[in-house]
Amino acid sequence: MSSLPLLFKKEGLVEKHQVEGVDPSDRYFNRIILVNRTASGYAAKVMYEALTVEGHSHPTIAAAVQELIEEMQRFGFSRIRTRANFKGTKYLAEKETWVDYQDPA
């Protein structure tokens, strides 16, 4: 099945990114970030235990993920890194490069 129909949807899930790091209680975590196309760009969302972090719409996927990471850092998450795992329905087989985010000072 081709991933093109999903990528060209006006709104809906377009990518999944893996995020990992250390949570506020100093435990390692690994979750999936859902990146959705919105009417005005892209928005990212992640759920961790009872916490749901959801960003605003941005013109690029990278900007949407960046805002989400910054919000997670405000909650106390640290040593965060991400990488794309799915584009549409295409699994990237963990071939994408990790993006590391510097902890706030």
C-alpha positions in Angstrom: 0.0 0.0 0.0 1.4 3.4 -0.9 1.9 6.1 1.8 1.0 8.9 -0.7 -2.7 9.2 0.2 -1.8 9.6 3.9 0.9 12.2 3.1 -1.5 14.3 1.0 -4.4 14.3 3.4 -5.5 17.8 4.2 -5.5 17.0 7.9 -4.4 14.0 10.0 -1.4 11.9 11.0 1.6 12.3 8.7 4.6 11.2 10.8 5.6 9.4 14.0 8.8 10.3 15.8 10.4 8.4 18.6 11.4 10.5 21.6 13.6 9.3 24.4 15.3 10.8 27.4 15.0 11.1 31.2 11.7 12.0 32.9 11.3 14.4 35.8 11.7 11.5 38.3 15.0 10.6 36.7 13.8 7.5 34.9 14.6 6.7 31.2 11.6 7.0 28.9 10.8 6.2 25.3 7.5 7.3 23.6 6.0 8.1 20.2 5.4 11.7 19.0 2.4 11.9 16.7 2.8 14.7 14.0 -0.5 15.8 12.4 -1.2 18.0 9.5 -3.4 20.8 10.5 -5.2 23.5 8.5 -2.3 25.8 9.0 0.7 23.4 9.1 1.8 20.7 11.5 1.3 20.0 15.2 2.9 17.4 17.5 1.6 15.5 20.5 3.1 13.1 23.0 1.5 11.2 25.9 3.6 10.1 28.9 1.7 8.4 31.8 -1.0 10.9 32.8 0.6 13.8 31.0 -0.4 14.8 27.4 1.8 17.5 25.8 0.4 19.0 22.6 1.9 21.8 20.6 0.5 24.5 18.3 0.5 24.5 14.6 3.8 25.3 12.8 4.8 25.7 9.1 7.2 22.7 9.4 7.4 19.3 11.1 10.7 20.2 12.6 9.3 23.4 14.2 6.3 21.4 15.6 8.6 18.8 17.2 11.0 21.5 18.5 8.1 23.3 20.3 6.9 20.0 21.8 10.4 19.2 23.1 10.7 22.7 24.7 7.4 22.1 26.4 8.5 18.7 27.7 11.7 20.4 29.1 9.5 22.9 30.9 7.9 19.9 32.7 11.3 18.7 33.7 12.2 16.2 31.0 15.9 16.2 30.0 18.5 14.5 27.8 15.9 14.3 25.0 16.5 13.1 21.5 14.1 12.3 18.6 14.1 10.7 15.2 11.4 10.0 12.6 10.3 6.4 12.6 7.3 6.6 10.2 6.5 8.9 7.3 2.9 8.2 6.4 2.7 4.4 6.7 6.3 3.8 5.6 8.5 2.5 8.4 11.9 4.0 8.2 13.6 1.0 9.9 15.4 3.2 12.4 17.6 4.6 9.7 16.9 8.3 10.5 19.5 10.2 12.4 18.8 11.1 16.0 18.3 14.8 16.8 19.7 15.7 20.3 18.2 18.7 22.2 20.3 20.6 24.6 18.9 20.9 28.1 17.9 24.4 29.2 20.5 26.1 31.4 
